[in-house]
C-alpha cells in the first residue's frame, strides 16, 4: 500500500515494536515531532494522519502504512497558525510548539470553513487545544495567535519580524534539541535504578545479552556504595536500540544489603528513626536544593537547622509569646503547608556523548553550558578545550538542569566503553521521579500588630521536605519583607529516604508567600482594614509602593465584590506581594566578530525559553543600528566566551550589558578603520557596510561592567548579590464552585518592578508563564509518594497534572521600569519574582469569595469542600 509522509512517498514502517513518533524521528529524520510524556497527554508529538490530529507516541508505527501523514515539517512554515504563533510569541522554549502548530492548523482551517474570518473566544481555543501542554506557560500568546489566524490576519507573511528571533525555527520544527542530534551509529543508553529506599550496594553484574556477550555496563555510584532512595541511579547499559537497552537493563543484577529507612517526614524526627547521614562528611555531601551556597547549620538526627536570621529577634519572640498568653486578638499565628512541585520540563534530561580522538563531544539539555563543560573536563581529566558541549535549543529547565546529572555521566561512560555515540534520555517516569522538584514545606507564621495597626513582631519557622537534600530558604526570604520590625525567622530541613529536590524557579519564594501573604491578609481582616491599605503602610519597598499605587486604581481591585457572598458560584479577588534578591553574573562575556562582512554575536550562554538569543541580537542591533536580521547569534557552545547559566534571574541583567559593551568596543574598532563611523547612535547602512568590509576578522569581547554602587557580595563563582530587590504584586480573581469544590482563576493582573525591560513581549511572556506555573502550584500539582516505600506514585502526566489552556486566567502584565538606574543596563531579572506571589494571591481570592482560609496546597476540591463544611 502507498504510504505518504508530507506529501511524498515513504518507506512503510518495518518494525512492529516502534511507535509512529520513533519511526518519524529516528528512521525518517523528522525530529520536529517531539516525545515528551510518552502517554498521549501533552500533545508534543501530534501529527496528522489522514488529516486528523493524532498522538504519535501512542500510535504503532505500522498504522502509518497505507495512510497519509503530515508532520510539522510538512506545513512548511506557511500555515497562518505558524506565522501567528511566531508573531504573537505563542512559545518560549519551543519544545511543545510543533505539536501546537499542527493541531492549531486543523482548528484554524475548520473554524474558518464553518465561521468565516471571525475570532473564536478563549473557551473555544482552549477546548480545541485541550490535549496540549506548555510547561513554560506561553498560553496567552497561543490564545492570541490562534484567534488572529482564524480572523485571517496571517494569510500572508507579516511585515515585521517576530519578537523572538528563533521563532521561525521553533514553529517549523527546524530547531534541533539535544535528543534530535544522533550521529550515525548512535546507541541508546538506559539507567538502572534502585528499587529500595536504602541499601549498601555489594555488587552490580549483568548476564550475557542475546548474542552471548556481556552488555556494556557502567557504574554510576562512585566511591560511596550506598543508595538512599527508590529511583537513584546505580548503573547504565547501552545497546543499538532503546528496546534492547531496556531489556538488558532489566537483566542487570544488583546485590544489596538493605539498611533501615524512613520515608515519612514526621516519622523521620522521631527519637528512634533511622538516621540518613551519620557522619559530618555525609552531611556535608548531602545534595542541596537551594540556588545559593547552603550556609552551615546544626544537625539533630534527620533534622537540620535551624538556620536563623534575626533582627531584634529576642524582642520579637518576647512580644509574640506575651501576646499568645493574653490571647491578643491582633496576633495571627497560623500553619501552612505546600506539596512538592516537580519541574517536569517537556524536554526531559537528555545527553548525547561521543569520543573522537580523545576529545569529548556532548549535546546536553542544560541550563549551564559553561559550568557543565567545566565539570565534565574535571571529572574526565581533560583540558577544557577538549570538551565540546552544545545546547543549541533547550526545552525548559526551571532550575532542574544545572548539574552534571546521571544522564550525562552515563552517556559519556557508555560512549567510552562501546566506542559508539550514546544517547541517554530520561522517560517521563524518570523525569518525575529523579530529576528534581520544589520541596514541600510546613511553615508556621506569627504576626503581631499594635493598636495603631503597626507591625510589632514577625516570626516564621519553616520545615523543608526535600528527601535526601537540604537547603531551605523559605523563612529567610520572609525576613526581607515588610520593613524592619522585630523579627526572627528559622529554616529547617527534615531528610528522608526519598529523591532529592533541586532549585525551582524562585526557590523558597512561593511557599514563603503562600504562608506570609495569607497571614498579612488575615491581619488586615483582624484590623478591619483593606488588605492593600495595610500593605502600603507596612511595606517600605519603593518599587512595590509604585505597584500598590497602580493597584489602587485597577478596576479588577477597585470594583471587586464586597461583603459575604452566597450561592453555588462565588467570585473573589485577592492580592499578594513579593520580592526577590538581585543576582548577577560578574563574569558574563559576549564576543562580537566580523565574518564575511556580517556581524556574529557569540557567547556560551543558552536559551531555555527566556529569549536571551533575541535579547543579545536586539541589544547589538539597537546599539549599532544594525538590522537584527543581518546579525547571526550563536549561543549554546562551550567553545565560545563565557556566558552565564540560565538561573537565579541573572541571565539578561548580566548578558545584556556585556552585549552593550561588545557593541561599544566594536564601534571603537570600526572607527579606527573608518572615520565616518559616528561616535554614538546608529551607523548609516552604507557606512557600516564599508566599515565591516575593512574590519574583516576583527573580534572584540564585551564584559558585564560593575554597577555604580558595586555589589553586596564578592564574586562567588560567577554569582554575586547586587544592591536592591525586585518587586511584584499579583491581583487574582477566581470563581469558586462551592458544590464541586473547584476553583477557576478568571483574571490576573501581574505588576512587576524590575527596572528596564530589554524585550517587552518576551518579558511579558515570562511573567504570563509564571502565572500559569503559580496556578498549577496552587490548584493541581502534587508529587505523591508511597509513605511506606518512598516510591513516587505520580510518575506520569496523567497522575501529575500540569495546567492546560482551560485552567489559566486571562492575564495582564504591567512593568514598573524605574528604580534600578544604578544597575548597568538599568534592569534586573524578573523570571523568579514573577512566580513568587501567584499562589498566595489565589489563596487570598478564595478566602475573599468564601470566607474560608485555605492552609494547604494544592487546593484540591476535597480540601475546599471540607473547609466550607
Secondary structure, DSSP 8 states (H G I E B T S, - for coil): ---EETTEE------TTSBHHHIIIIIT--TTS--SSSSSSS-TTEEEETTEEEETTTSBGGGGTTSEEE-GGGGTT-SHHHHHHHHTT--SS-TTHHHHHHHHHHHHHHHHHHH-S----HHHHHHHTTT---TT--HHHHHHHHHHHHTTTTSS--SS--SSTTHHHHHHT----GGG---TT-EEEEEEE-SSSSEEEEEEEE-B-TTSSB-EEEE-S-S--EE-STT-EEEEEEESSHHHHHHHHHTEEEEEEE------HHHHTSTT---S--SHHHHHTS-B--SS------EETTEEEEEEEEESHHHHHHHHHHHHHTT-TTEEEEEEEE--EE---SS--EEEEEEETTEEEEEE--S-HHHHHHHHHHHTT--GGGEEEE-SS----TTS--S--HHHHHHHHHHHHHSS-EEEE--HHHHHHHS-EE-EEEEEEEEEE-TTS-EEEEEEEEEEE-TT-B---HHHHHTTSSTT-SEEEEEEEE--SS------SSTTHHHHHHHHHHHHHHHHHHHT--HHHHHHHH---HHHHHHHHHHHT-HHHHT---S---SSEEEEEEEEEEEEEEEE-TT-EEEEEEETTEEEEEES---SSS-HHHHHHHHHHHHHT--GGGEEEEESBTTSS----S-TT-HHHHHHHHHHHHHHHHHHHHHHH-TTS-SSS---HHHHHHHHHHTTT-EEEEE----TT-BSS--SSS-EEEEEEEEEEEEEEEEEETTTTEEEEEEEEEEEE-B--SSHHHHHHHHHHHHHHHHHHHHT----B-TTT--BS--STTTS----GGG--EEEEEEE--S-TTSTTSB---TTHHHHTHHHHHHHHHHHHHS----BSS--HHHHHHHH-
